[in-house]
């Protein structure tokens, strides 16, 4: 074992800063590989022998061992906390009000990006990121060679436990909806920008103005029942961590509910899980954008019947939280 004691060990010979777009867990694995240290040694030091990922509480130790600024590592490893009786998450400077919006314990990746850049992107830790906008392919969360679910506890950043290099894999092409959402989420996560001064009537333009948290919750609540029998929510599954393949279906279905451009309303906003809670918890900044979206997406008579008068009065025919 390379580390010398049970508290801090000593810095590794090869050190490097964490990248601005880099996942905290991916950074740890990258640096372990550079120093020829197995993940099991790190797990023994920072948590428990069988641990498969790095927890936020270990961020300062990771920074010390690998030569990064502690605040940068803390930012890149999701931190769970409780507010108003609900577990929430801080990640990359964003507050996420649902823990199922994060999947850092079940990593996914773009096999082409990780080969070309040599690091794991933080945006891959968001559960609604299912595609690589650069290569137009779907992310993977299982090794196609051995069908093992990916974990940070593996021999190297670009290799599975079965020793198959991810660069040898042939991923599936991604749907255009997945590509758009993944690109939008990445922009919001690592390079927030100001809102355009003028909105057009394209729902994607309007949705891009929502906060990272609100945008992910909106797409998930509109699409999650599509992967369930009879479009009915299954307790546990609606709030659980879905596979990349399942989440791809959710994203495509959730975005397909909106009209495209000048086309009129495509689908009713029924069977939308947790939409009422989303509207009730919307921030001051997100509220007018959400109501703008709903006004655009629903028929005039439906919208007028919702009672948007500055007070929340929403009566969609929606499946209640299980």
N, C-alpha and C positions, 0 to 999 in steps of 0.2 A: 504493500500500500504506500502510495507516494506521500500522502498527507501525514504530518508528524504528530498531531495531537487531536483530541476530540472537540476542540473549540474552534480554532481558526486555521489550523494547519500552517502552511506557508505559501506565499505566492508561487505560482508555477513559473518555470523558466521562460516560457513563451507567453506574453501578455498582449492584449489588444483592447481597444475601446469597442463598445457595442455600437452597431450601426443605428442611424436614426430610424430606419424602417425595420429593424431586426427584432425578432421575437426573443424575449428573455430566455426562454427554455432552449431555443435554437442556438442562442449565443453560448450558453453553457455547454451544449453538445459540441459546437464548433471548436471551442477552446480545449475541451477535453481531448478531442481527436488530434488537435495540433500538438498536444503535449503527451500523446500516447497513454492517457489515463482512462480506464474504463468508467462508465457511468456508475457502476456498482460502488466504486470507491467514493465518489461524490455523494451518493445516496447514504452510505454509512456515516459520512461526516455531517450532512445537513439535515437528515430526516431519519429514515429507517432503511435497513438493508434491501427491502423489496420495493422501495419507492420508484415510480416510473416517470416522475416529472419533478420539476423544481417549484417549490412553493414560494409565495411572495415573502414569507418570513425569512427566507434564506437569501434575499437579494443582496444584503450588505456583505455576507460571506462570499457570494459569487463575485461581487465587485472587487473585493480584496484579493481573492485568489487569481482572478483573471485580468486585473489591471484596468477596470472600468470605473467611471464615476458612479458612486452609489445611487444617486438620484436617477440616472439614466437606466440603470438596471431595475430599480423599483418601478419606474414608469412602464417598463416592458413586460413585467410579470403581473398578471391580474391579481388584484387585491379585493377580497370579499369583505363586506361589512354589513351591518344591519341598520336599517333606517325605517322608522314607522312600522316596525314589526316585520319587514320584508328584507331578505338578503339581496344586496346589490353589489355592483362591481365597479372598481376604478381600473381603467386600463388606458394607457397611452394618453393620459390627460382627459379622458372622457368618463362620465358617469353613466353606467348602464343599469337600468332599473330592473332587469331580469337576468338571473344568472345563466339561463339557457341561451343567452346571446353570445356566450363565450364557450370555446371548446379547447382550451389550452391543455387539458389533461388527455385529450384524444386528438393528436396532431393530424393535420392534413397538409399536403404540399403539392407544388407543381414540379414534376420531375425534371423539366427542362430548365426552369428558373434556378432550382437548387444546384443543378450541375453548372450552369453558366455563371451564377453570381457567388456561389459558395456560402450562402447564408439562408436561413429560414425567415420569411417575412412575417411581421407581426400581424398583418391583415389576415393571414391564414388562421389565426386564433379566433377570428370572428365566425360564428356559426353560419351566418348567411353568406359568407364568402365561399363560393363553390367553383369558381372559374378563375383562370389566369387571363386577364385582358391582353397581355403581351403575346401569348402563344395561342389564344382562343381555344384552350382545352380545359376539361374539367379537372379539378384537383382530385387527388387520390388520398384515401385514408386507410386503405388496405393494400397489401402487397399482392399484385396480380399473380406473382409467381408461386407464393406459398399460402395466400389468402389470410395471412396473419394481419390483425389490426395493428396499425402503426403506433409506436410509442417513442418517447424521447430516449428511453433506455434501449439503445441499439448500438451496434459497433461504430457507426459513423453517420454523419449528416446525410450522406448520399447513398446509404446502403441499408438494406433490411437485415434482420437477424438471420435470414437464409443466405446472406452474402450476395444477394442479387442487387446490382447497382440500379438505382432508380432511373438512371439515364438509359438503361436497356428496355424500359417499359414503354408501351404504346398506349397512352391515355386516350379517352374518348373526346371528341369535339364537344365544345360547350354550346348551349343554346344562347342566342343573342340576348335574351333577358338576363341570364346568369352573368354574361360578360358585362352588360351595362351596370348591373347592381354591384358586382365585385369591383369594377373600376370606380364607381361612385363611393363605395365604402372605403376603398383605399385612399382616395383623395381626401375624404373627411377625416380619416384616422391619422394620417401623417402630414397632411398639408391643408389644414382648414383654410377656406377662402371666404371672402365677403359675399353677401347675397347680391344677385343682380338687381338693379333698380327697377326693371320692368319685367313682369311675368307674361309669358304667352300662355295659350291654353293647352299646351302639351303637358299631360300629367307627369311625365318624367322630369320635365323642367321644374314643375312645382314640387315634386317629391324630393328633388335634389337639394331643396332649401331646408328640409327638415333636419333636425339634429340626428347624429349617428344612432342614438338610442331609439328615437321615435321612428325613424325610417325602417330600422330592422324589425321593430315590434309591429309596425303597420303591415309590412309584407308577410311576416309570419302569421299574424292573426287572420289575414285574408286567405292564406294558402295552406295552413297546416292541416285542416280537415280533409284536404284532397288526398292525403296518403292513408286515410283511415276508412274503414268499412262503412259504407252508407254515408260518408262525409260526417260522421259523428265523432266527437272527441273521445279519445280513450284516456281515462285517468292515468297520469304518470307519463304517458307518451307525449301529450301536448306540451308538457314542460320539461321533458327529458332531452338529452343530447342526441340528436338524430345523426345518422350516417350522412356522408357527403351526398350519396345517391338520393337518399330521402329528402334532404334539404334542397337538392336541385329541383325536385318535383314541387316542393313548397314554393320556391322562388318563382318558377315558371307559372304556376297556378296563381300565385298572389299578384303577379304583375299582369297576368292575362285578364284580370277583372276590370282593368282600366281601359277606357276608350283610347285609341291611338290617333293622335292628331285631331282631325275634324270629325272622325267617326263618332256617332252617337253612342249612348250607353250600351255596353255589350252584355253585361251580366248583372243581376241584382246583387245587392250587398247583403244577402242573407247567408246564414251559416258561417258567419265570421266570428271566430272564437276570440274572446277577450277584447273586442273592439270597443265595447262600452268602457272598460277599465282604462284603455289607452286614452280615450278622449277625456275621461274624468281626471287623469293624471298628467295631461299635456301641459307643458310649460307655457308661459306667456308668449314666448317666441314661436313655439310650435302650433299653438291653438289656431291662429288665423290661417296658417298654411293648411292644416288639416281640414278646416271647414271649407276652404277654397277648393281643395281636392274633392271633398264629398259633394259640394255643390256642382262641380263639373261632372262627376261620375254618376250621379243619380238623376233620375227624371225630376223635372221641376215640381211635379205634384208630390213626389216622394220627399224631396228636400223640404218643401213648405210644411209637410206634415211632421218633420223632425223637431220643429220648434227652436231653431237656432236664433236666439234673441239676446245673446250675451250670457245666457245661463244654459247649463248643460241639460238638455231634454232630448235624449236619444232613444228612439224606439225601433231600431232595426229588428227584424225577425232573426235573432241570432241565437246560436247555441250557447247556453250559459256555461260559465266556468265550472268544470267538473270537480 
